[in-house]
Amino acid sequence: MANQVVLITGASSGIGKSIGEFLAQKGYKVYGTSRNPKTTESNGIHFVALDVTQVETITAAVEQVITAEGKIDFLINNAGMGITGPIEEIPDAEIRKVFDTNYFGVINVIKAVLPFMRKQGDGFIINITSIAGYMGLPYRGIYSATKGALELTTEAFRMELKEFNIKMTNIAPGDFATNIAAGRYHAPVKENSPYKKNYGNTLKLMDEHVDKGQDPIKMAEKVFAVMQEKNPTIHYKVGEALQKFSIALKHILPDKVYEKMLMKHYKL
C-alpha cells in the first residue's frame, strides 16, 4: 500500500479532497488534480494542474505523475460539475460544458492513463458517478444524463479491459454536504418562464438535500473499501437508505408509477 500511487481528479474540495486525505492517511502516495492548484502539497495530497476539458493538461499531468513515480495504480475520476434548470431553457453551451466535464473529460483521463496501466499489467479505475445517474430527475435531467452515460460506458469498458488485468467500477454517491450546489450552473428562474414555480421550488429542495447531506468521509471510506477488493462489482451506491432504495424501486415498479413517485417527492 505504501508504494501504491493514486491519481484523483478534482481533489481540491468536497468528496475528492476527503478521498485524497483519507487515502494519504492510509499510506498511499496520492496525487490530486485541480485546474489551478494553490499549493503543491496539502494534507498528504500532492497537487498537479489538470483541467479535464483540456486534453493537453491531462497528458501533462499524467506524464508528471509517471515521471515522478513510474506508475499509477489507481485512477479515481471525481472531477465534475452540477447543472440545474428546465432542459428547454438551458443554453446549449452550458449543456456541452457539463458533458465535457462529467463525461468526455473522464473518458480522456482514462485514455491518458490506460497505456501506462497496460504496460504495468494492472490498474484500477474508479469513476465517481451519482445516484442521479440512475433516473431522469426533474430540472436535473442534463446532470442525470452525464452520470448515466458514464455508468453505462463503464460497463462496456470493464469488458474491454479484462484481458489487460485492468479493473474499473462506478461508485455513485447520493447527497453529500459539499460545495457542489455553489459551483454548479443554475439556469436562472425567469419571471416569464412557464417553469418558474416548479423549477424554483425544486431548486430550493435540491439545495436543502445537499445542505443536509452526509459527511464526505463516508465516500472516502467506501472508496478505500472498494480499492481492497480483488474482484469488484460494477456498481456501488453510497447515500441515505431511501436514496439507494429508490434505485431498487425503479427496477420493481411500473414506469408510470415510479414517475408519479418522483413527481410527488419533488412536489410537481
Beta strands, then each sheet from edge to edge (+ up, - down):
strand 1: 5-8
strand 2: 29-34
strand 3: 41-42
strand 4: 45-49
strand 5: 74-77
strand 6: 83-84
strand 7: 123-128
strand 8: 166-173
strand 9: 185-186
strand 10: 235-238
sheet 1: 3+ 4- 2- 1- 5- 7- 8- 10-
sheet 2: 6+ 9+
end
